[in-house]
Amino acid sequence: MHAKRLNVQLETMKAIVASNSVKTFYVGVTSRDPYKYWAWYWKNGYKHAVILADWLTERDAKYLEEFLQKCVYDADKRTPLWRKAHANHKKGRYYLGAKSPKPTEKIHAVYVAWW
């Protein structure tokens, strides 16, 4: 992915988490057929979500997800990006997640979920 696109996604995520309505957030990857991983976060208390980027291959989606999570880990501790992050992001834990049955197809998306 191009650095410009990565930075646009980072700035979008920063704008979302800066909202007073966001108490904590998580960055994740999902894929169509259906958006199966998305549902897990809904069941675990994340009541809102937005797709940051879609129509990605599994590799590009996981790259973007890892980039955003690393930016959270490296963020200034006084910023909302750090203070509102899920504990796994603060600890620098990156989980590869499940393998897609169609990794080369552009059916993957990166999202931010929050409560």
C-alpha positions as a Python dict, from the first residue, in 0.01 Angstrom:
ca = {
    (1, 'M'): (0, 0, 0),
    (2, 'H'): (116, 351, -69),
    (3, 'A'): (230, 565, 224),
    (4, 'K'): (-20, 836, 128),
    (5, 'R'): (-312, 594, 155),
    (6, 'L'): (-185, 458, 487),
    (7, 'N'): (-166, 810, 628),
    (8, 'V'): (-518, 895, 506),
    (9, 'Q'): (-652, 587, 688),
    (10, 'L'): (-456, 681, 1001),
    (11, 'E'): (-594, 1037, 998),
    (12, 'T'): (-948, 904, 951),
    (13, 'M'): (-904, 671, 1248),
    (14, 'K'): (-768, 957, 1460),
    (15, 'A'): (-1071, 1171, 1375),
    (16, 'I'): (-1310, 892, 1474),
    (17, 'V'): (-1147, 814, 1807),
    (18, 'A'): (-1118, 1182, 1898),
    (19, 'S'): (-1498, 1196, 1931),
    (20, 'N'): (-1639, 1222, 2284),
    (21, 'S'): (-1873, 939, 2189),
    (22, 'V'): (-1583, 692, 2162),
    (23, 'K'): (-1482, 536, 2493),
    (24, 'T'): (-1261, 258, 2356),
    (25, 'F'): (-1195, 123, 2008),
    (26, 'Y'): (-1050, -171, 1821),
    (27, 'V'): (-908, -204, 1468),
    (28, 'G'): (-984, -525, 1283),
    (29, 'V'): (-1004, -705, 950),
    (30, 'T'): (-1307, -878, 806),
    (31, 'S'): (-1404, -1028, 474),
    (32, 'R'): (-1724, -1057, 278),
    (33, 'D'): (-1900, -1391, 241),
    (34, 'P'): (-2019, -1261, 496),
    (35, 'Y'): (-1845, -1003, 716),
    (36, 'K'): (-1808, -1280, 972),
    (37, 'Y'): (-1547, -1132, 1206),
    (38, 'W'): (-1742, -808, 1231),
    (39, 'A'): (-2021, -986, 1423),
    (40, 'W'): (-1783, -1101, 1697),
    (41, 'Y'): (-1710, -743, 1805),
    (42, 'W'): (-2080, -657, 1810),
    (43, 'K'): (-2138, -948, 2048),
    (44, 'N'): (-1853, -826, 2269),
    (45, 'G'): (-1988, -478, 2333),
    (46, 'Y'): (-1866, -276, 2036),
    (47, 'K'): (-2186, -103, 1928),
    (48, 'H'): (-2050, 109, 1644),
    (49, 'A'): (-1817, 42, 1354),
    (50, 'V'): (-1701, 196, 1031),
    (51, 'I'): (-1511, 48, 737),
    (52, 'L'): (-1187, 241, 685),
    (53, 'A'): (-1085, 62, 367),
    (54, 'D'): (-1243, -214, 162),
    (55, 'W'): (-1194, -404, -162),
    (56, 'L'): (-855, -524, -36),
    (57, 'T'): (-676, -856, -63),
    (58, 'E'): (-618, -1037, 266),
    (59, 'R'): (-250, -940, 257),
    (60, 'D'): (-325, -567, 205),
    (61, 'A'): (-597, -568, 470),
    (62, 'K'): (-374, -729, 730),
    (63, 'Y'): (-91, -494, 638),
    (64, 'L'): (-315, -190, 691),
    (65, 'E'): (-452, -332, 1015),
    (66, 'E'): (-103, -397, 1150),
    (67, 'F'): (11, -49, 1043),
    (68, 'L'): (-279, 117, 1225),
    (69, 'Q'): (-226, -93, 1537),
    (70, 'K'): (145, -6, 1537),
    (71, 'C'): (57, 363, 1510),
    (72, 'V'): (-160, 326, 1820),
    (73, 'Y'): (121, 149, 2006),
    (74, 'D'): (368, 423, 1911),
    (75, 'A'): (126, 714, 1974),
    (76, 'D'): (184, 986, 2230),
    (77, 'K'): (33, 857, 2555),
    (78, 'R'): (-161, 1184, 2601),
    (79, 'T'): (-359, 1150, 2277),
    (80, 'P'): (-704, 991, 2236),
    (81, 'L'): (-544, 746, 1994),
    (82, 'W'): (-355, 593, 2287),
    (83, 'R'): (-591, 659, 2578),
    (84, 'K'): (-899, 510, 2408),
    (85, 'A'): (-728, 212, 2246),
    (86, 'H'): (-809, -148, 2329),
    (87, 'A'): (-556, -297, 2572),
    (88, 'N'): (-414, -530, 2304),
    (89, 'H'): (-320, -231, 2090),
    (90, 'K'): (-149, -63, 2385),
    (91, 'K'): (56, -376, 2448),
    (92, 'G'): (161, -401, 2085),
    (93, 'R'): (-15, -734, 2040),
    (94, 'Y'): (-95, -803, 1680),
    (95, 'Y'): (-301, -1112, 1605),
    (96, 'L'): (-300, -1236, 1248),
    (97, 'G'): (-655, -1361, 1277),
    (98, 'A'): (-819, -1629, 1071),
    (99, 'K'): (-715, -1716, 719),
    (100, 'S'): (-954, -1617, 445),
    (101, 'P'): (-1074, -1890, 209),
    (102, 'K'): (-1012, -1642, -76),
    (103, 'P'): (-693, -1451, 22),
    (104, 'T'): (-617, -1310, -323),
    (105, 'E'): (-965, -1177, -392),
    (106, 'K'): (-1046, -816, -306),
    (107, 'I'): (-1317, -900, -54),
    (108, 'H'): (-1144, -786, 266),
    (109, 'A'): (-1194, -471, 473),
    (110, 'V'): (-1033, -293, 768),
    (111, 'Y'): (-1268, -141, 1024),
    (112, 'V'): (-1272, 48, 1352),
    (113, 'A'): (-1526, -65, 1609),
    (114, 'W'): (-1600, 130, 1927),
    (115, 'W'): (-1825, 176, 2226),
}
